[in-house]
């Protein structure tokens, strides 16, 4: 014989999100494109469960930045060279547990037919920045600066 104990897990929280985003593309020249963008996200809790016992960070509903602004630049240089850069500002995350930060990424690439070689840099303004709080320790998850080379081969699609 055996005993069956049914256990049901249910997510009882409800959130409402409101916001929007706006992006534009502008070509100052035929070889240069700028793309600024802004997004606003407001998250609020709409229901409460009497048995709700969770971390305050999860309760905040602010795991995404409330404000995000970015500016992308894409420049076609001579000899099949491309230079792309993005600077982005993120407002604080997780109810202020992660402070606001600005990041800068850039890429220079060369294309020859289906072959592409590029050198990429991410998070170049500082050695690292926090993006996620740790739920176990007092140390936040850090995103480090990185620089890497990339080789890509593009296969054409057959009809």
C-alpha positions as CSV (number, residue, x, y, z in Angstrom):
1,X,0.0,0.0,0.0
2,X,1.0,3.6,-0.4
3,X,-0.1,7.1,0.5
4,X,-0.7,9.8,-2.0
5,X,-0.5,13.4,-0.8
6,X,-1.5,15.8,-3.5
7,X,0.5,19.1,-3.5
8,X,-0.5,21.9,-5.7
9,X,1.8,24.9,-6.5
10,X,0.1,28.0,-7.7
11,X,1.5,31.4,-8.5
12,X,-0.9,33.8,-6.9
13,X,0.7,37.1,-7.7
14,X,-0.6,39.4,-10.3
15,X,1.2,42.4,-11.8
16,X,0.2,45.2,-14.1
17,X,2.7,46.6,-16.6
18,X,2.5,49.9,-18.4
19,X,4.9,51.7,-20.5
20,X,6.1,52.2,-24.0
21,X,9.1,52.6,-26.2
22,X,10.1,54.8,-29.0
23,X,12.9,54.3,-31.5
24,X,14.0,56.2,-34.6
25,X,16.4,55.7,-37.4
26,X,18.2,58.7,-38.9
27,X,20.7,58.5,-41.8
28,X,23.0,61.6,-41.5
29,X,24.8,60.2,-44.6
30,X,24.3,57.3,-46.9
31,X,26.9,55.3,-45.0
32,X,26.0,56.3,-41.4
33,X,22.8,55.4,-39.5
34,X,21.9,56.6,-36.0
35,X,19.2,55.0,-33.9
36,X,18.2,56.6,-30.6
37,X,15.6,54.9,-28.4
38,X,13.9,55.2,-25.1
39,X,11.7,52.8,-23.1
40,X,9.7,53.3,-20.0
41,X,8.3,50.4,-18.0
42,X,6.2,50.7,-14.9
43,X,5.4,47.4,-13.0
44,X,2.9,47.3,-10.1
45,X,1.5,44.5,-8.1
46,X,-2.3,44.2,-8.3
47,X,-3.0,41.3,-6.0
48,X,-1.9,40.1,-2.5
49,X,-2.0,36.6,-1.2
50,X,-2.3,36.1,2.6
51,X,0.2,33.2,2.4
52,X,2.7,35.2,0.3
53,X,6.2,34.7,1.7
54,X,8.8,35.8,-0.8
55,X,11.9,38.0,-1.0
56,X,11.3,41.7,-1.1
57,X,13.3,41.9,-4.3
58,X,11.0,39.6,-6.1
59,X,8.0,41.5,-4.7
60,X,9.2,44.8,-6.1
61,X,8.4,43.7,-9.7
62,X,11.3,45.9,-10.8
63,X,13.6,43.3,-12.4
64,X,13.6,45.4,-15.5
65,X,14.8,49.0,-15.7
66,X,12.1,51.6,-15.4
67,X,14.0,53.8,-17.8
68,X,16.3,52.8,-20.6
69,X,17.9,55.1,-23.1
70,X,20.2,54.0,-25.9
71,X,22.0,55.4,-28.9
72,X,23.2,53.1,-31.7
73,X,25.6,54.2,-34.4
74,X,26.2,52.0,-37.5
75,X,28.8,53.3,-39.9
76,X,29.9,51.7,-43.2
77,X,33.6,52.4,-43.9
78,X,35.6,51.9,-47.0
79,X,36.9,48.4,-47.9
80,X,33.9,46.5,-46.5
81,X,34.6,47.7,-43.0
82,X,31.8,48.4,-40.5
83,X,31.9,50.1,-37.2
84,X,28.9,49.8,-34.8
85,X,28.6,51.3,-31.3
86,X,25.9,51.5,-28.7
87,X,25.8,53.5,-25.5
88,X,23.0,52.7,-23.1
89,X,21.7,54.0,-19.8
90,X,19.7,51.8,-17.5
91,X,17.9,53.1,-14.4
92,X,18.2,51.2,-11.1
93,X,17.0,47.6,-10.9
94,X,15.3,45.6,-8.2
95,X,13.9,48.5,-6.2
96,X,17.3,50.2,-6.1
97,X,19.3,47.1,-5.1
98,X,21.3,47.5,-8.4
99,X,22.2,51.1,-9.0
100,X,21.7,52.8,-12.4
101,X,24.6,52.3,-14.9
102,X,25.7,53.3,-18.4
103,X,27.3,50.8,-20.7
104,X,29.2,51.1,-24.0
105,X,29.6,48.3,-26.6
106,X,31.5,48.6,-29.9
107,X,32.3,46.4,-32.9
108,X,34.5,46.8,-35.9
109,X,34.0,44.2,-38.7
110,X,35.2,43.3,-42.1
111,X,33.0,41.4,-44.7
112,X,34.3,39.6,-47.7
113,X,31.4,37.7,-49.3
114,X,30.1,35.2,-46.8
115,X,33.0,35.6,-44.4
116,X,32.9,38.2,-41.6
117,X,35.7,39.0,-39.2
118,X,35.1,41.3,-36.2
119,X,36.5,42.6,-33.0
120,X,34.0,43.3,-30.3
121,X,34.1,45.1,-27.0
122,X,31.3,44.9,-24.4
123,X,30.8,46.9,-21.2
124,X,33.8,49.0,-21.9
125,X,33.2,51.9,-19.5
126,X,34.2,50.0,-16.3
127,X,35.7,46.6,-15.4
128,X,32.2,45.2,-14.4
129,X,28.7,46.3,-13.4
130,X,26.0,44.5,-11.4
131,X,22.8,43.3,-13.1
132,X,21.3,40.8,-10.8
133,X,21.3,40.7,-7.0
134,X,22.3,37.5,-5.3
135,X,19.5,35.8,-3.3
136,X,22.0,33.7,-1.3
137,X,25.1,35.9,-0.7
138,X,25.6,39.6,-0.3
139,X,27.6,39.7,-3.6
140,X,25.6,40.8,-6.7
141,X,26.1,39.0,-10.1
142,X,28.6,41.1,-12.0
143,X,28.8,41.4,-15.8
144,X,32.5,41.9,-16.7
145,X,34.1,43.9,-19.5
146,X,34.8,41.7,-22.4
147,X,36.8,42.0,-25.7
148,X,36.6,39.2,-28.2
149,X,37.2,38.3,-31.9
150,X,34.6,36.6,-34.0
151,X,34.6,34.8,-37.3
152,X,31.3,34.1,-39.1
153,X,30.5,32.3,-42.3
154,X,27.1,32.9,-43.7
155,X,25.3,30.2,-45.7
156,X,22.9,31.3,-48.4
157,X,19.4,30.0,-48.2
158,X,18.1,27.9,-51.1
159,X,14.7,28.7,-52.5
